Amino acid sequence: MALHDIVSPLPGTFYRRPSPEAEFYVGIDSAVQIGAIIGLVEVMKQFTEIEASVSGRVTELLVEDGEPVDAGQVLLRIEE
């Protein structure tokens, strides 16, 4: 099984859910498909959806909800 890093395409604030009251997009052991939204990065009130580039199972969450991220920073890992 291969591990794939999902990285932030830009610097900003990473959110694991669409709103504070909503459920997280994914968690550890969540099954994801290519194109599934796994989080959001917000820059100056502009939200960019982060999508899974592979299908598989989430094995690691490396950034907490509301944490700042840099471009290229690994957000989570998916086992294919």
PDB file of N, CA, C and O in Angstrom:
ATOM      1  N   MET A   1       0.829  -1.185   0.000  1.00  0.00           N
ATOM      2  CA  MET A   1       0.000   0.000   0.000  1.00  0.00           C
ATOM      3  C   MET A   1       0.879   1.256   0.000  1.00  0.00           C
ATOM      4  O   MET A   1       1.860   1.345   0.738  1.00  0.00           O
ATOM      5  N   ALA A   2       0.512   2.200  -0.825  1.00  0.00           N
ATOM      6  CA  ALA A   2       1.286   3.434  -0.946  1.00  0.00           C
ATOM      7  C   ALA A   2       0.631   4.543  -0.132  1.00  0.00           C
ATOM      8  O   ALA A   2      -0.594   4.636  -0.053  1.00  0.00           O
ATOM      9  N   LEU A   3       1.469   5.383   0.473  1.00  0.00           N
ATOM     10  CA  LEU A   3       0.987   6.560   1.193  1.00  0.00           C
ATOM     11  C   LEU A   3       1.134   7.778   0.288  1.00  0.00           C
ATOM     12  O   LEU A   3       2.162   7.966  -0.361  1.00  0.00           O
ATOM     13  N   HIS A   4       0.084   8.603   0.258  1.00  0.00           N
ATOM     14  CA  HIS A   4       0.085   9.814  -0.555  1.00  0.00           C
ATOM     15  C   HIS A   4      -0.145  11.018   0.345  1.00  0.00           C
ATOM     16  O   HIS A   4      -1.078  11.036   1.148  1.00  0.00           O
ATOM     17  N   ASP A   5       0.717  12.027   0.206  1.00  0.00           N
ATOM     18  CA  ASP A   5       0.569  13.273   0.962  1.00  0.00           C
ATOM     19  C   ASP A   5      -0.389  14.199   0.224  1.00  0.00           C
ATOM     20  O   ASP A   5      -0.280  14.382  -0.989  1.00  0.00           O
ATOM     21  N   ILE A   6      -1.319  14.777   0.960  1.00  0.00           N
ATOM     22  CA  ILE A   6      -2.181  15.829   0.426  1.00  0.00           C
ATOM     23  C   ILE A   6      -1.626  17.129   1.002  1.00  0.00           C
ATOM     24  O   ILE A   6      -1.564  17.304   2.219  1.00  0.00           O
ATOM     25  N   VAL A   7      -1.224  18.034   0.117  1.00  0.00           N
ATOM     26  CA  VAL A   7      -0.558  19.270   0.552  1.00  0.00           C
ATOM     27  C   VAL A   7      -1.427  20.491   0.278  1.00  0.00           C
ATOM     28  O   VAL A   7      -2.318  20.477  -0.571  1.00  0.00           O
ATOM     29  N   SER A   8      -1.135  21.535   1.023  1.00  0.00           N
ATOM     30  CA  SER A   8      -1.828  22.802   0.818  1.00  0.00           C
ATOM     31  C   SER A   8      -1.255  23.486  -0.430  1.00  0.00           C
ATOM     32  O   SER A   8      -0.037  23.608  -0.563  1.00  0.00           O
ATOM     33  N   PRO A   9      -2.119  23.927  -1.335  1.00  0.00           N
ATOM     34  CA  PRO A   9      -1.627  24.594  -2.538  1.00  0.00           C
ATOM     35  C   PRO A   9      -1.216  26.052  -2.292  1.00  0.00           C
ATOM     36  O   PRO A   9      -0.568  26.663  -3.141  1.00  0.00           O
ATOM     37  N   LEU A  10      -1.593  26.610  -1.131  1.00  0.00           N
ATOM     38  CA  LEU A  10      -1.298  28.005  -0.840  1.00  0.00           C
ATOM     39  C   LEU A  10      -1.229  28.221   0.660  1.00  0.00           C
ATOM     40  O   LEU A  10      -1.734  27.398   1.423  1.00  0.00           O
ATOM     41  N   PRO A  11      -0.614  29.310   1.096  1.00  0.00           N
ATOM     42  CA  PRO A  11      -0.576  29.605   2.528  1.00  0.00           C
ATOM     43  C   PRO A  11      -1.923  30.165   2.982  1.00  0.00           C
ATOM     44  O   PRO A  11      -2.632  30.806   2.206  1.00  0.00           O
ATOM     45  N   GLY A  12      -2.265  29.918   4.235  1.00  0.00           N
ATOM     46  CA  GLY A  12      -3.518  30.426   4.783  1.00  0.00           C
ATOM     47  C   GLY A  12      -3.879  29.694   6.061  1.00  0.00           C
ATOM     48  O   GLY A  12      -3.007  29.203   6.778  1.00  0.00           O
ATOM     49  N   THR A  13      -5.162  29.627   6.336  1.00  0.00           N
ATOM     50  CA  THR A  13      -5.680  28.914   7.503  1.00  0.00           C
ATOM     51  C   THR A  13      -6.427  27.687   7.013  1.00  0.00           C
ATOM     52  O   THR A  13      -7.290  27.783   6.141  1.00  0.00           O
ATOM     53  N   PHE A  14      -6.090  26.522   7.582  1.00  0.00           N
ATOM     54  CA  PHE A  14      -6.715  25.259   7.174  1.00  0.00           C
ATOM     55  C   PHE A  14      -7.918  24.966   8.065  1.00  0.00           C
ATOM     56  O   PHE A  14      -7.846  25.062   9.290  1.00  0.00           O
ATOM     57  N   TYR A  15      -9.011  24.612   7.427  1.00  0.00           N
ATOM     58  CA  TYR A  15     -10.220  24.224   8.154  1.00  0.00           C
ATOM     59  C   TYR A  15     -10.615  22.811   7.752  1.00  0.00           C
ATOM     60  O   TYR A  15     -10.670  22.481   6.567  1.00  0.00           O
ATOM     61  N   ARG A  16     -10.887  21.989   8.746  1.00  0.00           N
ATOM     62  CA  ARG A  16     -11.263  20.590   8.506  1.00  0.00           C
ATOM     63  C   ARG A  16     -12.771  20.416   8.344  1.00  0.00           C
ATOM     64  O   ARG A  16     -13.244  19.298   8.144  1.00  0.00           O
ATOM     65  N   ARG A  17     -13.529  21.510   8.428  1.00  0.00           N
ATOM     66  CA  ARG A  17     -14.989  21.434   8.279  1.00  0.00           C
ATOM     67  C   ARG A  17     -15.491  22.730   7.654  1.00  0.00           C
ATOM     68  O   ARG A  17     -14.820  23.759   7.732  1.00  0.00           O
ATOM     69  N   PRO A  18     -16.676  22.683   7.031  1.00  0.00           N
ATOM     70  CA  PRO A  18     -17.180  23.854   6.315  1.00  0.00           C
ATOM     71  C   PRO A  18     -17.662  24.991   7.217  1.00  0.00           C
ATOM     72  O   PRO A  18     -17.714  26.140   6.779  1.00  0.00           O
ATOM     73  N   SER A  19     -18.013  24.691   8.465  1.00  0.00           N
ATOM     74  CA  SER A  19     -18.436  25.710   9.428  1.00  0.00           C
ATOM     75  C   SER A  19     -18.169  25.171  10.830  1.00  0.00           C
ATOM     76  O   SER A  19     -18.006  23.964  11.006  1.00  0.00           O
ATOM     77  N   PRO A  20     -18.123  26.054  11.828  1.00  0.00           N
ATOM     78  CA  PRO A  20     -17.819  25.590  13.190  1.00  0.00           C
ATOM     79  C   PRO A  20     -18.807  24.565  13.746  1.00  0.00           C
ATOM     80  O   PRO A  20     -18.451  23.779  14.625  1.00  0.00           O
ATOM     81  N   GLU A  21     -20.033  24.564  13.248  1.00  0.00           N
ATOM     82  CA  GLU A  21     -21.046  23.634  13.751  1.00  0.00           C
ATOM     83  C   GLU A  21     -21.077  22.317  12.976  1.00  0.00           C
ATOM     84  O   GLU A  21     -21.702  21.354  13.421  1.00  0.00           O
ATOM     85  N   ALA A  22     -20.419  22.267  11.842  1.00  0.00           N
ATOM     86  CA  ALA A  22     -20.490  21.108  10.945  1.00  0.00           C
ATOM     87  C   ALA A  22     -19.523  20.004  11.372  1.00  0.00           C
ATOM     88  O   ALA A  22     -18.597  20.227  12.152  1.00  0.00           O
ATOM     89  N   GLU A  23     -19.764  18.822  10.843  1.00  0.00           N
ATOM     90  CA  GLU A  23     -18.869  17.685  11.041  1.00  0.00           C
ATOM     91  C   GLU A  23     -17.604  17.890  10.212  1.00  0.00           C
ATOM     92  O   GLU A  23     -17.620  18.602   9.208  1.00  0.00           O
ATOM     93  N   PHE A  24     -16.509  17.261  10.639  1.00  0.00           N
ATOM     94  CA  PHE A  24     -15.273  17.303   9.861  1.00  0.00           C
ATOM     95  C   PHE A  24     -15.489  16.610   8.522  1.00  0.00           C
ATOM     96  O   PHE A  24     -16.260  15.657   8.417  1.00  0.00           O
ATOM     97  N   TYR A  25     -14.787  17.113   7.489  1.00  0.00           N
ATOM     98  CA  TYR A  25     -14.860  16.465   6.175  1.00  0.00           C
ATOM     99  C   TYR A  25     -14.368  15.025   6.267  1.00  0.00           C
ATOM    100  O   TYR A  25     -15.016  14.106   5.765  1.00  0.00           O
ATOM    101  N   VAL A  26     -13.216  14.834   6.912  1.00  0.00           N
ATOM    102  CA  VAL A  26     -12.637  13.494   7.069  1.00  0.00           C
ATOM    103  C   VAL A  26     -11.982  13.384   8.436  1.00  0.00           C
ATOM    104  O   VAL A  26     -11.690  14.385   9.090  1.00  0.00           O
ATOM    105  N   GLY A  27     -11.761  12.144   8.851  1.00  0.00           N
ATOM    106  CA  GLY A  27     -11.047  11.846  10.090  1.00  0.00           C
ATOM    107  C   GLY A  27     -10.138  10.653   9.840  1.00  0.00           C
ATOM    108  O   GLY A  27     -10.077  10.129   8.728  1.00  0.00           O
ATOM    109  N   ILE A  28      -9.436  10.231  10.877  1.00  0.00           N
ATOM    110  CA  ILE A  28      -8.602   9.037  10.754  1.00  0.00           C
ATOM    111  C   ILE A  28      -9.491   7.863  10.370  1.00  0.00           C
ATOM    112  O   ILE A  28     -10.573   7.687  10.930  1.00  0.00           O
ATOM    113  N   ASP A  29      -9.035   7.065   9.418  1.00  0.00           N
ATOM    114  CA  ASP A  29      -9.738   5.878   8.889  1.00  0.00           C
ATOM    115  C   ASP A  29     -10.913   6.207   7.974  1.00  0.00           C
ATOM    116  O   ASP A  29     -11.633   5.300   7.557  1.00  0.00           O
ATOM    117  N   SER A  30     -11.125   7.483   7.653  1.00  0.00           N
ATOM    118  CA  SER A  30     -12.179   7.830   6.694  1.00  0.00           C
ATOM    119  C   SER A  30     -11.793   7.318   5.309  1.00  0.00           C
ATOM    120  O   SER A  30     -10.641   7.434   4.889  1.00  0.00           O
ATOM    121  N   ALA A  31     -12.764   6.755   4.614  1.00  0.00           N
ATOM    122  CA  ALA A  31     -12.553   6.363   3.217  1.00  0.00           C
ATOM    123  C   ALA A  31     -12.827   7.581   2.341  1.00  0.00           C
ATOM    124  O   ALA A  31     -13.828   8.271   2.528  1.00  0.00           O
ATOM    125  N   VAL A  32     -11.932   7.844   1.381  1.00  0.00           N
ATOM    126  CA  VAL A  32     -12.098   8.975   0.478  1.00  0.00           C
ATOM    127  C   VAL A  32     -11.932   8.516  -0.965  1.00  0.00           C
ATOM    128  O   VAL A  32     -11.231   7.546  -1.254  1.00  0.00           O
ATOM    129  N   GLN A  33     -12.587   9.229  -1.847  1.00  0.00           N
ATOM    130  CA  GLN A  33     -12.478   8.988  -3.281  1.00  0.00           C
ATOM    131  C   GLN A  33     -11.754  10.168  -3.916  1.00  0.00           C
ATOM    132  O   GLN A  33     -11.717  11.256  -3.342  1.00  0.00           O
ATOM    133  N   ILE A  34     -11.183   9.959  -5.087  1.00  0.00           N
ATOM    134  CA  ILE A  34     -10.555  11.055  -5.817  1.00  0.00           C
ATOM    135  C   ILE A  34     -11.575  12.180  -5.978  1.00  0.00           C
ATOM    136  O   ILE A  34     -12.714  11.945  -6.381  1.00  0.00           O
ATOM    137  N   GLY A  35     -11.157  13.392  -5.663  1.00  0.00           N
ATOM    138  CA  GLY A  35     -12.032  14.552  -5.805  1.00  0.00           C
ATOM    139  C   GLY A  35     -12.839  14.890  -4.569  1.00  0.00           C
ATOM    140  O   GLY A  35     -13.492  15.932  -4.529  1.00  0.00           O
ATOM    141  N   ALA A  36     -12.809  14.027  -3.551  1.00  0.00           N
ATOM    142  CA  ALA A  36     -13.538  14.321  -2.311  1.00  0.00           C
ATOM    143  C   ALA A  36     -12.900  15.511  -1.602  1.00  0.00           C
ATOM    144  O   ALA A  36     -11.674  15.617  -1.545  1.00  0.00           O
ATOM    145  N   ILE A  37     -13.715  16.396  -1.067  1.00  0.00           N
ATOM    146  CA  ILE A  37     -13.203  17.544  -0.321  1.00  0.00           C
ATOM    147  C   ILE A  37     -12.721  17.055   1.038  1.00  0.00           C
ATOM    148  O   ILE A  37     -13.456  16.387   1.765  1.00  0.00           O
ATOM    149  N   ILE A  38     -11.482  17.395   1.373  1.00  0.00           N
ATOM    150  CA  ILE A  38     -10.922  16.974   2.663  1.00  0.00           C
ATOM    151  C   ILE A  38     -10.702  18.161   3.596  1.00  0.00           C
ATOM    152  O   ILE A  38     -10.401  17.974   4.775  1.00  0.00           O
ATOM    153  N   GLY A  39     -10.851  19.388   3.074  1.00  0.00           N
ATOM    154  CA  GLY A  39     -10.668  20.572   3.899  1.00  0.00           C
ATOM    155  C   GLY A  39     -10.719  21.837   3.061  1.00  0.00           C
ATOM    156  O   GLY A  39     -10.933  21.798   1.849  1.00  0.00           O
ATOM    157  N   LEU A  40     -10.517  22.956   3.737  1.00  0.00           N
ATOM    158  CA  LEU A  40     -10.525  24.270   3.096  1.00  0.00           C
ATOM    159  C   LEU A  40      -9.311  25.049   3.543  1.00  0.00           C
ATOM    160  O   LEU A  40      -8.876  24.916   4.687  1.00  0.00           O
ATOM    161  N   VAL A  41      -8.752  25.866   2.655  1.00  0.00           N
ATOM    162  CA  VAL A  41      -7.722  26.828   3.045  1.00  0.00           C
ATOM    163  C   VAL A  41      -8.296  28.215   2.777  1.00  0.00           C
ATOM    164  O   VAL A  41      -8.761  28.511   1.676  1.00  0.00           O
ATOM    165  N   GLU A  42      -8.254  29.059   3.807  1.00  0.00           N
ATOM    166  CA  GLU A  42      -8.810  30.413   3.715  1.00  0.00           C
ATOM    167  C   GLU A  42      -7.681  31.423   3.680  1.00  0.00           C
ATOM    168  O   GLU A  42      -6.770  31.396   4.507  1.00  0.00           O
ATOM    169  N   VAL A  43      -7.761  32.320   2.698  1.00  0.00           N
ATOM    170  CA  VAL A  43      -6.824  33.431   2.575  1.00  0.00           C
ATOM    171  C   VAL A  43      -7.651  34.683   2.307  1.00  0.00           C
ATOM    172  O   VAL A  43      -8.306  34.783   1.269  1.00  0.00           O
ATOM    173  N   MET A  44      -7.626  35.630   3.226  1.00  0.00           N
ATOM    174  CA  MET A  44      -8.344  36.896   3.059  1.00  0.00           C
ATOM    175  C   MET A  44      -9.815  36.685   2.675  1.00  0.00           C
ATOM    176  O   MET A  44     -10.324  37.313   1.747  1.00  0.00           O
ATOM    177  N   LYS A  45     -10.473  35.802   3.398  1.00  0.00           N
ATOM    178  CA  LYS A  45     -11.907  35.497   3.233  1.00  0.00           C
ATOM    179  C   LYS A  45     -12.229  34.767   1.919  1.00  0.00           C
ATOM    180  O   LYS A  45     -13.396  34.635   1.553  1.00  0.00           O
ATOM    181  N   GLN A  46     -11.207  34.300   1.223  1.00  0.00           N
ATOM    182  CA  GLN A  46     -11.397  33.450   0.041  1.00  0.00           C
ATOM    183  C   GLN A  46     -11.106  32.017   0.459  1.00  0.00           C
ATOM    184  O   GLN A  46     -10.038  31.727   0.998  1.00  0.00           O
ATOM    185  N   PHE A  47     -12.059  31.117   0.208  1.00  0.00           N
ATOM    186  CA  PHE A  47     -11.909  29.722   0.616  1.00  0.00           C
ATOM    187  C   PHE A  47     -11.620  28.852  -0.601  1.00  0.00           C
ATOM    188  O   PHE A  47     -12.334  28.904  -1.601  1.00  0.00           O
ATOM    189  N   THR A  48     -10.556  28.049  -0.498  1.00  0.00           N
ATOM    190  CA  THR A  48     -10.178  27.116  -1.553  1.00  0.00           C
ATOM    191  C   THR A  48     -10.404  25.703  -1.041  1.00  0.00           C
ATOM    192  O   THR A  48      -9.868  25.321  -0.001  1.00  0.00           O
ATOM    193  N   GLU A  49     -11.201  24.925  -1.773  1.00  0.00           N
ATOM    194  CA  GLU A  49     -11.444  23.537  -1.388  1.00  0.00           C
ATOM    195  C   GLU A  49     -10.210  22.702  -1.708  1.00  0.00           C
ATOM    196  O   GLU A  49      -9.621  22.827  -2.782  1.00  0.00           O
ATOM    197  N   ILE A  50      -9.832  21.851  -0.764  1.00  0.00           N
ATOM    198  CA  ILE A  50      -8.724  20.926  -0.958  1.00  0.00           C
ATOM    199  C   ILE A  50      -9.333  19.556  -1.224  1.00  0.00           C
ATOM    200  O   ILE A  50     -10.130  19.055  -0.431  1.00  0.00           O
ATOM    201  N   GLU A  51      -8.955  18.960  -2.337  1.00  0.00           N
ATOM    202  CA  GLU A  51      -9.533  17.680  -2.750  1.00  0.00           C
ATOM    203  C   GLU A  51      -8.514  16.559  -2.654  1.00  0.00           C
ATOM    204  O   GLU A  51      -7.309  16.779  -2.777  1.00  0.00           O
ATOM    205  N   ALA A  52      -9.016  15.357  -2.432  1.00  0.00           N
ATOM    206  CA  ALA A  52      -8.170  14.171  -2.434  1.00  0.00           C
ATOM    207  C   ALA A  52      -7.723  13.885  -3.863  1.00  0.00           C
ATOM    208  O   ALA A  52      -8.530  13.914  -4.792  1.00  0.00           O
ATOM    209  N   SER A  53      -6.449  13.614  -4.028  1.00  0.00           N
ATOM    210  CA  SER A  53      -5.913  13.315  -5.358  1.00  0.00           C
ATOM    211  C   SER A  53      -5.851  11.813  -5.619  1.00  0.00           C
ATOM    212  O   SER A  53      -5.539  11.383  -6.729  1.00  0.00           O
ATOM    213  N   VAL A  54      -6.149  11.015  -4.591  1.00  0.00           N
ATOM    214  CA  VAL A  54      -6.183   9.559  -4.705  1.00  0.00           C
ATOM    215  C   VAL A  54      -7.366   9.033  -3.894  1.00  0.00           C
ATOM    216  O   VAL A  54      -7.889   9.722  -3.018  1.00  0.00           O
ATOM    217  N   SER A  55      -7.770   7.823  -4.194  1.00  0.00           N
ATOM    218  CA  SER A  55      -8.783   7.138  -3.387  1.00  0.00           C
ATOM    219  C   SER A  55      -8.068   6.282  -2.353  1.00  0.00           C
ATOM    220  O   SER A  55      -7.004   5.727  -2.630  1.00  0.00           O
ATOM    221  N   GLY A  56      -8.644   6.173  -1.171  1.00  0.00           N
ATOM    222  CA  GLY A  56      -8.042   5.338  -0.140  1.00  0.00           C
ATOM    223  C   GLY A  56      -8.598   5.656   1.227  1.00  0.00           C
ATOM    224  O   GLY A  56      -9.757   6.045   1.371  1.00  0.00           O
ATOM    225  N   ARG A  57      -7.744   5.483   2.241  1.00  0.00           N
ATOM    226  CA  ARG A  57      -8.129   5.659   3.641  1.00  0.00           C
ATOM    227  C   ARG A  57      -7.189   6.662   4.292  1.00  0.00           C
ATOM    228  O   ARG A  57      -5.973   6.582   4.117  1.00  0.00           O
ATOM    229  N   VAL A  58      -7.750   7.610   5.046  1.00  0.00           N
ATOM    230  CA  VAL A  58      -6.945   8.610   5.750  1.00  0.00           C
ATOM    231  C   VAL A  58      -6.203   7.915   6.896  1.00  0.00           C
ATOM    232  O   VAL A  58      -6.816   7.285   7.757  1.00  0.00           O
ATOM    233  N   THR A  59      -4.868   8.043   6.889  1.00  0.00           N
ATOM    234  CA  THR A  59      -4.059   7.407   7.934  1.00  0.00           C
ATOM    235  C   THR A  59      -3.489   8.399   8.937  1.00  0.00           C
ATOM    236  O   THR A  59      -3.238   8.043  10.088  1.00  0.00           O
ATOM    237  N   GLU A  60      -3.279   9.660   8.504  1.00  0.00           N
ATOM    238  CA  GLU A  60      -2.719  10.685   9.389  1.00  0.00           C
ATOM    239  C   GLU A  60      -3.332  12.037   9.088  1.00  0.00           C
ATOM    240  O   GLU A  60      -3.514  12.403   7.927  1.00  0.00           O
ATOM    241  N   LEU A  61      -3.652  12.781  10.147  1.00  0.00           N
ATOM    242  CA  LEU A  61      -4.072  14.179  10.043  1.00  0.00           C
ATOM    243  C   LEU A  61      -2.948  14.998  10.661  1.00  0.00           C
ATOM    244  O   LEU A  61      -2.694  14.892  11.861  1.00  0.00           O
ATOM    245  N   LEU A  62      -2.278  15.806   9.864  1.00  0.00           N
ATOM    246  CA  LEU A  62      -1.091  16.512  10.327  1.00  0.00           C
ATOM    247  C   LEU A  62      -1.337  17.969  10.688  1.00  0.00           C
ATOM    248  O   LEU A  62      -0.444  18.631  11.218  1.00  0.00           O
ATOM    249  N   VAL A  63      -2.539  18.480  10.411  1.00  0.00           N
ATOM    250  CA  VAL A  63      -2.877  19.874  10.721  1.00  0.00           C
ATOM    251  C   VAL A  63      -4.247  19.888  11.401  1.00  0.00           C
ATOM    252  O   VAL A  63      -5.192  19.246  10.940  1.00  0.00           O
ATOM    253  N   GLU A  64      -4.333  20.623  12.491  1.00  0.00           N
ATOM    254  CA  GLU A  64      -5.594  20.740  13.214  1.00  0.00           C
ATOM    255  C   GLU A  64      -6.490  21.795  12.576  1.00  0.00           C
ATOM    256  O   GLU A  64      -6.019  22.651  11.826  1.00  0.00           O
ATOM    257  N   ASP A  65      -7.761  21.729  12.875  1.00  0.00           N
ATOM    258  CA  ASP A  65      -8.736  22.692  12.396  1.00  0.00           C
ATOM    259  C   ASP A  65      -8.369  24.096  12.885  1.00  0.00           C
ATOM    260  O   ASP A  65      -8.174  24.313  14.081  1.00  0.00           O
ATOM    261  N   GLY A  66      -8.276  25.047  11.947  1.00  0.00           N
ATOM    262  CA  GLY A  66      -7.996  26.431  12.291  1.00  0.00           C
ATOM    263  C   GLY A  66      -6.519  26.795  12.377  1.00  0.00           C
ATOM    264  O   GLY A  66      -6.180  27.924  12.732  1.00  0.00           O
ATOM    265  N   GLU A  67      -5.633  25.846  12.056  1.00  0.00           N
ATOM    266  CA  GLU A  67      -4.192  26.126  12.112  1.00  0.00           C
ATOM    267  C   GLU A  67      -3.697  26.805  10.841  1.00  0.00           C
ATOM    268  O   GLU A  67      -4.209  26.533   9.755  1.00  0.00           O
ATOM    269  N   PRO A  68      -2.701  27.693  10.967  1.00  0.00           N
ATOM    270  CA  PRO A  68      -2.087  28.279   9.770  1.00  0.00           C
ATOM    271  C   PRO A  68      -1.245  27.228   9.041  1.00  0.00           C
ATOM    272  O   PRO A  68      -0.635  26.361   9.668  1.00  0.00           O
ATOM    273  N   VAL A  69      -1.222  27.321   7.709  1.00  0.00           N
ATOM    274  CA  VAL A  69      -0.426  26.403   6.897  1.00  0.00           C
ATOM    275  C   VAL A  69       0.365  27.193   5.856  1.00  0.00           C
ATOM    276  O   VAL A  69       0.014  28.320   5.507  1.00  0.00           O
ATOM    277  N   ASP A  70       1.427  26.582   5.376  1.00  0.00           N
ATOM    278  CA  ASP A  70       2.239  27.153   4.304  1.00  0.00           C
ATOM    279  C   ASP A  70       1.943  26.414   3.012  1.00  0.00           C
ATOM    280  O   ASP A  70       1.448  25.287   3.037  1.00  0.00           O
ATOM    281  N   ALA A  71       2.241  27.034   1.896  1.00  0.00           N
ATOM    282  CA  ALA A  71       2.109  26.358   0.602  1.00  0.00           C
ATOM    283  C   ALA A  71       3.050  25.158   0.593  1.00  0.00           C
ATOM    284  O   ALA A  71       4.220  25.276   0.958  1.00  0.00           O
ATOM    285  N   GLY A  72       2.536  24.009   0.177  1.00  0.00           N
ATOM    286  CA  GLY A  72       3.329  22.789   0.119  1.00  0.00           C
ATOM    287  C   GLY A  72       3.365  21.995   1.408  1.00  0.00           C
ATOM    288  O   GLY A  72       3.935  20.905   1.442  1.00  0.00           O
ATOM    289  N   GLN A  73       2.767  22.517   2.474  1.00  0.00           N
ATOM    290  CA  GLN A  73       2.743  21.796   3.755  1.00  0.00           C
ATOM    291  C   GLN A  73       1.803  20.603   3.649  1.00  0.00           C
ATOM    292  O   GLN A  73       0.713  20.709   3.088  1.00  0.00           O
ATOM    293  N   VAL A  74       2.236  19.460   4.195  1.00  0.00           N
ATOM    294  CA  VAL A  74       1.411  18.255   4.181  1.00  0.00           C
ATOM    295  C   VAL A  74       0.273  18.418   5.190  1.00  0.00           C
ATOM    296  O   VAL A  74       0.499  18.718   6.362  1.00  0.00           O
ATOM    297  N   LEU A  75      -0.964  18.211   4.703  1.00  0.00           N
ATOM    298  CA  LEU A  75      -2.163  18.335   5.544  1.00  0.00           C
ATOM    299  C   LEU A  75      -2.567  16.989   6.130  1.00  0.00           C
ATOM    300  O   LEU A  75      -2.895  16.877   7.311  1.00  0.00           O
ATOM    301  N   LEU A  76      -2.535  15.971   5.272  1.00  0.00           N
ATOM    302  CA  LEU A  76      -2.891  14.624   5.713  1.00  0.00           C
ATOM    303  C   LEU A  76      -2.308  13.605   4.755  1.00  0.00           C
ATOM    304  O   LEU A  76      -1.829  13.941   3.672  1.00  0.00           O
ATOM    305  N   ARG A  77      -2.360  12.339   5.184  1.00  0.00           N
ATOM    306  CA  ARG A  77      -1.850  11.248   4.360  1.00  0.00           C
ATOM    307  C   ARG A  77      -2.977  10.247   4.107  1.00  0.00           C
ATOM    308  O   ARG A  77      -3.782   9.933   4.984  1.00  0.00           O
ATOM    309  N   ILE A  78      -2.991   9.769   2.876  1.00  0.00           N
ATOM    310  CA  ILE A  78      -3.978   8.769   2.461  1.00  0.00           C
ATOM    311  C   ILE A  78      -3.249   7.514   2.016  1.00  0.00           C
ATOM    312  O   ILE A  78      -2.315   7.573   1.217  1.00  0.00           O
ATOM    313  N   GLU A  79      -3.685   6.381   2.539  1.00  0.00           N
ATOM    314  CA  GLU A  79      -3.151   5.093   2.115  1.00  0.00           C
ATOM    315  C   GLU A  79      -4.000   4.582   0.979  1.00  0.00           C
ATOM    316  O   GLU A  79      -5.211   4.410   1.118  1.00  0.00           O
ATOM    317  N   GLU A  80      -3.357   4.340  -0.147  1.00  0.00           N
ATOM    318  CA  GLU A  80      -4.072   3.904  -1.349  1.00  0.00           C
ATOM    319  C   GLU A  80      -4.376   2.427  -1.277  1.00  0.00           C
ATOM    320  O   GLU A  80      -4.975   1.874  -2.199  1.00  0.00           O
TER     321      GLU A  80
END
